[in-house]
Amino acid sequence: MNRSELIVATAIILFVAFALGWFASWLVNRFTRVSKADVGELDRMAQSLHEAEETRDQAITYLQQREAEITNQLTQTEAELRAAMDGLRDARQEAEELRSYIERQEA
């Protein structure tokens, strides 16, 4: 094999390698390409996810507000209960004092 044949053989081998690489690249690109329908589907899914996250955030905010309101109502109710219990205790004590006064007056 002389020098010219070696150059031609090397050139053919390099061209075949280039052609196979380009073909493999084209196949990979062909099979991994995203279609417009898939992009549209992804856009719809992203929009739905965004709306769901907004709804979740609104629900969390609403629940936090309701929790604060209910906690406030519970605090107020407990304060009213303490006041009522104090009043009841005072009324019982006063009633007991009146009973003892009446018993002393009768005796």
Secondary structure, 3 states (H helix, E strand, C coil): CCHHHHHHHHHHHHHHHHHHHHHHHHHHHHHHCCCHHHHHHHHHHHHHHHHHHHHHHHHHHHHHHHHHHHHHHHHHHHHHHHHHHHHHHHHHHHHHHHHHHHHHHHC
